[in-house]
Amino acid sequence: MPKLVDHAERRAQIIDALLRAAASTGLHAVTMRSVAVEAGVSVRLVQYYFDTKEQLLLAAMERLTVRMGERVRDRVRARVRTAGAAPAPRDVVEAVLLEAVPTDEEGRTFHLVHTEYAVLSVTDPALGGTPFLAAPDEMEEFLTGQLTAAQRAGDADPRTDARQEAALLMAASAGLGLSVLLGQRTPDAAAAVLRHHLARLFPDAGERAPA
């Protein structure tokens, strides 16, 4: 009896091969043939599941978004658990921002390919308006909520514009993550910069500015 093919598993195999190839040679250099070689399958099989490279890129972008979301959620939860049963907004914000700093090979791959997709989307209309590009907006909204909660609890200066600070934090964490990818600084050094800024946003009680 012929073996049944799990089409979802085969598609995932091909998509994961594209992500590995992109992390190794750059997204711009990826071809249907190079993906086939990486996946250990024929070009014809890749084309059976994806008519064009554009379809493959879009599918890989969606898979990357899901995997990054799962990774960030799980790792943020683990970091927050170390802060105790009732973590303060600062603990949550710090945990989220630190996930923008690649500290292992999987994180490096995620952030490298994520950056390449972001750059490619500037010149490729087909990649614009996808859930992949909406994720930063959702994260910024989340950080705004955490900063606002900290202000209400008296743990952050109420005069601070929470939305503007959230945007600055997102930009800072993304820039620091890129600096780690480029070898400009170590993950520990990038984390130290983030914590330095968070100490100014969430000062100790004795250092808090009067309302």
Summary of the structure (lengths in Angstrom):
residues: 211
radius of gyration: 20.3
end to end distance: 75.9
largest distance: 77.1
contacts: 591
relative contact order: 0.10
helix: 75%
strand: 0%
